[in-house]
Amino acid sequence: MKVQPTALPEVYLLEPKVFQDERGFFLESFNQASFCSAINLDLVFVQDNHSRSVGAVLRGLHYQIQQPQGKLVRVAVGEIFDVAVDLRLWSPTFGQWVGYTLSADNFRQLWVPPGFAHGFLVLSEVAEVLYKTTDYYAREHERTILWNDPDLAIDWPLAGKIPILSAKDQAASPFKAAEVYET
C-alpha cells in the first residue's frame, strides 16, 4: 500500500497494490496490520457503511461531536470528490480542508481521522461509497456544516451543476456557529 500525506497532517491518501490482467483485477482493500502500520496508529474499525447516490448528490459535511468517527473511505462504483475538514480547535490546520477524487478506477482511499468533518460530491452518474468507521453512529451526536460555507471555501467541482442535498444537509450550520472539538 502506498500512503501519501496530505496538506492536513493525519489525513492520508492510500493506494492499494492492484493486480490487473485480462481477467480483471485483485486488490486487498483492507488489512488491519498494514493500515495501522502505514498511518502509525493502532485503530479498530467497528462499523462498515455503504451508500449509493446518483450524480450531483452532495453528502456532508458530517461529523459526530461525541463518539467522533475516523473514516476510511473508498469507492466501489463510480467517482466522487471526497473532502475532510479539520474541526480540532487546537490544530494549526483548524478550518482547513483537503479534497481528492476517489473512484472505482483509481482504487484510492482516504483516511479521515476523528476530529474532522467529512463529505463527498458524486461526479459520476451513480456512485457507491464504502467506508469503515472507528466508532458507532450516534444520531444524537451528529452535526452538519454547510457544504458551501464561505469561510471554508471548499472548491467543489460542480461544473455549473446544483448539488442534490438531503433536508439535513440543507439545514446545516455555518462553520462559525458549528460545534467543534475543543480538546
C-alpha positions in Angstrom: 0.0 0.0 0.0 1.3 3.4 -1.0 0.5 6.1 1.6 0.6 9.8 0.6 0.4 12.5 3.3 -1.9 15.4 2.5 -1.8 19.1 3.4 -3.6 18.2 6.6 -1.5 16.1 9.0 -3.2 12.9 9.9 -5.3 12.8 6.7 -3.8 10.3 4.3 -4.5 9.2 0.7 -3.9 5.5 0.3 -3.4 3.5 -2.8 -3.5 -0.3 -2.5 -1.4 -2.5 -4.7 -3.7 -3.6 -7.6 -3.0 -6.7 -9.7 -4.6 -6.4 -13.1 -4.7 -8.6 -16.2 -7.1 -9.5 -19.0 -9.4 -11.3 -16.5 -9.8 -8.1 -14.3 -8.2 -7.1 -11.1 -7.5 -8.1 -7.5 -6.6 -5.9 -4.5 -6.6 -6.2 -0.8 -8.9 -3.4 0.1 -8.1 -3.5 3.8 -5.6 -5.2 6.1 -5.7 -4.1 9.7 -2.0 -4.6 10.4 -0.8 -2.9 7.2 -3.2 0.0 7.6 -2.2 0.7 11.3 1.5 0.4 10.4 1.1 2.8 7.4 -0.6 5.6 9.4 1.3 4.8 12.6 -1.8 4.4 14.8 -3.4 1.4 16.5 -7.1 1.6 15.5 -10.1 -0.8 15.4 -13.0 -0.3 13.0 -16.4 -1.1 14.4 -18.8 -0.4 11.6 -18.9 -0.6 7.8 -21.2 1.7 5.8 -22.2 1.5 2.1 -24.1 4.3 0.3 -25.4 4.6 -3.3 -26.0 8.0 -4.7 -26.9 9.5 -8.1 -24.9 12.1 -9.9 -24.5 15.5 -8.3 -25.6 14.3 -4.8 -23.5 16.0 -2.1 -23.4 14.4 1.3 -21.9 16.4 4.1 -20.2 17.9 5.8 -20.9 15.4 8.6 -19.2 14.6 12.0 -20.1 13.5 15.5 -19.3 15.9 18.3 -19.1 13.0 20.7 -18.1 9.5 19.7 -16.1 11.0 16.8 -15.5 8.7 14.0 -12.4 8.1 12.0 -13.4 7.0 8.4 -11.6 5.0 5.8 -13.4 5.9 2.6 -13.3 4.1 -0.8 -15.5 3.9 -3.9 -16.7 0.6 -5.4 -18.7 2.1 -8.3 -18.3 5.5 -9.9 -16.4 8.6 -8.8 -16.6 11.1 -6.0 -14.8 14.2 -4.8 -14.1 13.4 -1.1 -13.5 16.1 1.5 -12.1 16.3 5.0 -12.3 19.4 7.2 -10.2 19.9 10.4 -12.5 20.8 13.3 -9.9 20.5 16.1 -9.7 23.9 17.6 -6.2 23.3 18.9 -4.9 22.2 15.5 -2.7 24.6 13.4 -4.9 23.4 10.4 -8.2 24.2 12.1 -10.8 25.1 9.5 -8.7 23.9 6.6 -9.8 21.2 4.1 -8.4 18.8 1.6 -10.3 17.1 -1.3 -9.4 14.2 -3.6 -11.1 12.3 -6.4 -11.8 8.7 -5.4 -13.1 6.3 -7.9 -13.7 2.6 -8.7 -10.9 3.1 -11.4 -8.2 4.7 -9.3 -8.8 2.5 -6.2 -7.7 5.3 -3.9 -8.9 5.5 -0.3 -9.0 8.5 2.1 -8.3 8.2 5.8 -10.3 10.9 7.6 -9.4 10.8 11.3 -11.6 11.6 14.3 -12.0 15.3 14.7 -12.7 16.0 11.1 -15.9 16.7 9.2 -16.4 14.6 6.0 -18.4 15.0 2.9 -18.4 14.0 -0.8 -19.9 15.0 -4.1 -20.8 12.4 -6.7 -19.1 13.1 -10.0 -20.4 10.1 -12.0 -23.9 9.1 -12.9 -24.0 6.9 -9.8 -21.5 6.1 -7.1 -21.3 3.5 -4.3 -19.2 4.6 -1.4 -17.9 2.2 1.3 -16.4 3.4 4.5 -15.2 1.9 7.7 -15.7 3.8 11.0 -13.8 3.7 14.3 -16.9 4.4 16.4 -20.6 3.7 16.0 -23.1 6.0 14.5 -24.8 8.1 17.2 -27.7 10.3 15.8 -27.8 12.4 19.0 -24.2 13.5 18.4 -24.3 14.0 14.7 -23.6 17.5 13.4 -23.6 19.0 9.9 -21.8 22.0 8.5 -22.9 23.8 5.3 -21.3 22.3 2.3 -20.8 25.8 0.7 -19.8 27.7 3.8 -17.9 30.8 2.6 -15.4 30.6 5.5 -14.4 27.1 4.5 -14.5 28.0 0.7 -14.4 24.3 -0.4 -13.8 24.2 -4.2 -16.4 21.6 -5.1 -16.0 20.5 -8.7 -19.7 21.2 -9.6 -19.1 22.3 -13.2 -22.2 24.5 -13.1 -24.4 21.9 -11.5 -26.6 22.5 -8.5 -25.9 19.8 -5.9 -28.7 17.5 -4.7 -28.9 17.8 -0.9 -30.8 16.0 1.9 -33.1 18.1 4.2 -30.5 17.6 6.9 -27.7 19.0 4.7 -29.8 21.9 3.6 -30.4 22.9 7.2 -26.7 22.6 8.2 -24.9 25.1 10.5 -22.5 27.6 9.2 -18.9 26.9 10.1 -18.7 29.9 12.6 -21.7 28.5 14.5 -20.6 24.8 14.4 -19.7 22.8 17.5 -16.0 21.9 17.2 -13.6 19.7 19.1 -12.0 21.7 21.9 -9.9 19.0 23.5 
